[in-house]
Amino acid sequence: MSRLITNSIRSTSASADAITFDGSGNATFPANITCSGTATGFGGGGKILQVVEATSSTTVTTTSGSNNAEDLLTLSITPASASNKVLLFLTFVGQANQGSNNSKGWIRLYRGTSSGTLILSLKQGSSDGGGADSLNMTGSKLDSPSTTSAQTYTVTIARLSSGTNTVSSDGNTYNLQAMEVEA
């Protein structure tokens, strides 16, 4: 068995050590490292493993009451490990139009269908009695589905008060992104 015992390694053309070792054998790399193979043993977690996105600019009509939600977006992501997380980003830029009544919107994000697990709720709008009102809502949530089965995420929109509310993208796009984060 051969063994090299040293405190540092330096190229003959370099002016400084590329690797130094402390008394416990821990290595220090003072510059960038290039690895032509697969790096292992550096700890895990925090890596983005996949990104899935759903977008729409469809106009949706909702009727009165928060229980009369209409589906706006749906996407599916399959985690590689049950310990991984799913980081969700929701962006809604559009308008609500109730004519002469107030225009308020309620965006909800569920794991599963709209009868699934509520994981994010956003509300915005106006009570001024005017026509169309801007609805600009963004939110994020780190979800722990604890499974390797495909997970569906559903975004719904509902009217917060009486009447019928038309929700449109107003030239923009509704957007939901799901990123699998390694545990």
C-alpha positions in Angstrom: 0.0 0.0 0.0 1.3 3.4 -0.9 0.6 6.6 1.0 1.4 10.2 0.2 1.7 12.4 3.3 1.7 16.2 2.7 0.2 19.5 3.9 -0.4 21.0 0.5 -0.5 20.4 -3.2 0.7 22.9 -5.8 1.2 22.9 -9.5 4.8 23.5 -10.7 3.4 26.5 -12.7 1.3 28.0 -9.9 2.3 30.6 -7.3 0.0 29.4 -4.6 -1.2 26.0 -3.2 -4.2 24.5 -4.9 -5.1 22.3 -1.9 -4.1 22.6 1.7 -4.7 20.2 4.6 -5.2 21.0 8.3 -4.0 18.7 11.1 -7.3 16.7 11.0 -6.9 16.0 7.3 -9.6 18.4 6.1 -8.9 19.8 2.7 -9.2 23.5 1.7 -9.6 24.5 -2.0 -8.9 28.3 -2.2 -10.1 28.6 -5.9 -12.8 27.1 -8.1 -12.9 23.3 -8.6 -13.6 21.6 -11.9 -14.9 18.0 -11.7 -15.0 16.0 -14.8 -16.7 13.0 -13.1 -19.7 12.8 -10.7 -19.1 14.6 -7.4 -20.3 12.6 -4.4 -20.2 12.9 -0.7 -20.6 16.7 -0.6 -23.9 16.6 1.3 -27.3 16.8 -0.3 -30.3 18.9 -0.3 -31.4 22.1 -1.8 -30.9 21.1 -5.4 -33.7 21.8 -7.9 -34.4 18.5 -9.5 -37.2 19.5 -11.9 -39.4 22.4 -12.8 -43.0 22.2 -14.1 -45.1 25.2 -15.3 -48.7 25.8 -16.2 -49.9 29.0 -17.8 -53.2 30.3 -19.0 -54.9 33.5 -20.1 -58.4 32.2 -20.2 -61.3 34.4 -19.1 -63.2 32.7 -16.2 -66.6 33.6 -14.9 -67.3 33.0 -11.2 -70.7 33.3 -9.4 -71.3 34.6 -5.9 -69.7 33.1 -2.9 -66.3 31.7 -2.1 -67.6 28.1 -2.4 -68.4 28.6 -6.1 -64.8 28.5 -7.2 -63.7 27.9 -10.8 -60.5 26.0 -11.8 -57.9 28.3 -13.3 -54.8 26.2 -13.6 -53.7 22.7 -13.0 -50.3 21.0 -13.1 -48.7 17.7 -12.1 -45.3 16.9 -10.7 -43.9 13.5 -9.6 -41.3 13.8 -6.7 -38.3 11.5 -7.0 -38.2 10.9 -3.3 -40.9 11.0 -0.5 -38.6 13.3 1.5 -38.3 15.9 -1.2 -40.3 19.2 -1.1 -42.2 21.0 -3.8 -41.7 24.8 -4.0 -44.7 26.5 -5.7 -44.9 30.0 -7.2 -48.2 31.4 -8.2 -48.6 34.6 -10.2 -52.0 36.1 -11.1 -52.0 39.4 -13.0 -55.4 40.3 -14.5 -58.7 42.0 -13.7 -62.0 41.3 -12.1 -65.1 43.0 -13.5 -68.4 43.0 -11.7 -69.9 46.0 -13.5 -71.5 48.3 -11.0 -70.7 46.2 -7.9 -67.4 45.5 -6.1 -64.8 43.3 -7.8 -63.0 41.0 -5.5 -61.1 37.8 -6.2 -60.0 34.9 -4.1 -57.3 32.7 -5.5 -56.6 29.4 -3.8 -54.0 26.7 -4.4 -54.8 23.1 -3.5 -52.8 19.9 -3.5 -55.0 17.7 -5.5 -58.3 18.9 -6.9 -60.3 21.9 -5.6 -61.6 19.6 -2.8 -58.0 18.6 -1.8 -55.7 20.2 0.7 -55.7 24.0 0.7 -52.0 25.2 0.8 -52.2 28.9 -0.2 -55.0 31.5 -0.2 -54.8 35.0 -1.7 -57.5 37.7 -1.7 -57.6 41.1 -3.4 -60.1 43.5 -4.9 -62.1 46.7 -4.5 -65.3 47.6 -2.8 -65.6 51.0 -4.5 -68.6 49.9 -6.6 -66.8 50.7 -9.8 -66.4 48.4 -12.8 -63.1 46.5 -13.5 -60.4 46.3 -10.8 -56.9 45.0 -11.2 -56.1 41.8 -9.4 -52.3 41.3 -9.0 -51.6 38.5 -6.7 -48.4 36.5 -6.1 -47.6 33.9 -3.6 -45.3 31.0 -2.8 -45.5 27.9 -0.7 -43.0 25.1 0.2 -45.1 21.9 0.2 -44.2 18.5 1.7 -46.3 15.9 -0.2 -44.3 13.0 1.3 -44.8 10.7 -1.6 -43.3 9.6 -4.9 -46.7 9.5 -6.6 -47.7 12.2 -9.1 -49.0 15.3 -7.3 -51.6 17.5 -8.9 -51.8 21.2 -7.9 -55.0 23.1 -8.7 -55.5 26.9 -8.7 -59.1 28.2 -8.3 -60.6 31.6 -8.3 -63.8 32.6 -6.5 -66.0 35.7 -6.1 -65.9 37.2 -2.6 -69.3 38.8 -2.7 -72.7 38.7 -4.5 -73.1 38.8 -8.3 -71.2 37.3 -11.2 -67.5 38.2 -11.6 -65.6 37.9 -14.9 -61.9 37.3 -14.3 -59.7 37.9 -17.3 -55.9 38.0 -17.9 -56.2 41.6 -19.2 -53.5 40.7 -21.7 -51.4 38.9 -19.1 -50.9 35.3 -18.2 -51.7 33.4 -15.0 -48.8 31.3 -14.0 -48.1 28.4 -11.6 -44.6 26.9 -11.2 -43.7 23.8 -9.2 -40.0 23.0 -8.4 -38.9 19.7 -6.8 -36.3 20.5 -4.1 -34.1 17.7 -3.0 -34.2 17.0 0.8 
